[in-house]
């Protein structure tokens, strides 16, 4: 996904089972982040970091939305356990993950497998990609996204 490219539309259930679409965010900025699994160390740090900075994103007119292959029920438990303040969407079919290039070949300890490629997309009010990050390292990532947003607005 490149800047200026139209972000792929989607409709996915959130943690409450309510369908959410990309078009719901038209007129706002959206930080769409893809992560591997609820309640794992890196994913927990990332979700907590986004939660801690949620007010700053809101002041800049941005909504934060996380996407993983986990179920809405799993998302609900994850949110409750860590008191998260971000909306999480469930892509159990991995269709949206694939469309955004966030599903693919990974390597761990010499073993190759298919999995979520931690990625973040900043989407503008018209639904176009403003910026993308792939193979995200969790430490400092939320600050980096926020810094870019602040520099543009």
C-alpha positions, 0 to 999 in steps of 0.5 A: 500500500502506497501513499495516495492509493485508495485504502481497501474497504472492509466490513468486520465485526468489532469486539461487541460483534457490531459491523464496522466499515472503513467508510464509517471513518470517512471525514476522519483520519484513521490509524489502522493497525494489524497485529498478530494475537490478543494478549501476547506480549508485543500485541499487549504493549502496542494496544496499551501504548495506543490506549495511553495516547488515544486522547492525543490521537483524538485531538488530531482528529484520528481514530485508532482501530486494531485488526487481528484474526482473533474472534470478537469474544477474544477481543472483548476479553483482551480489552477488559483485561488491559482496560484498552480504549481502542476498537478491535476488529476481527478478521478471522477469514484473514481477507482484510489482512491479505488485502492490506498486505498484512498476511504473509510469509514469516520466519521464526527460528529457521521455520517459515509459516504464514502469519500476521505481518505487524503493519500500520496504515494512516488513512486520510479523511477521503479513505486514501493511504497517507503513510504505511509502516510494515514489519513494525517493531512495537517499541516506540511505534505509537510515538512515531505514528503520533509524531508523523500525525502532528507534523502533518496537522 
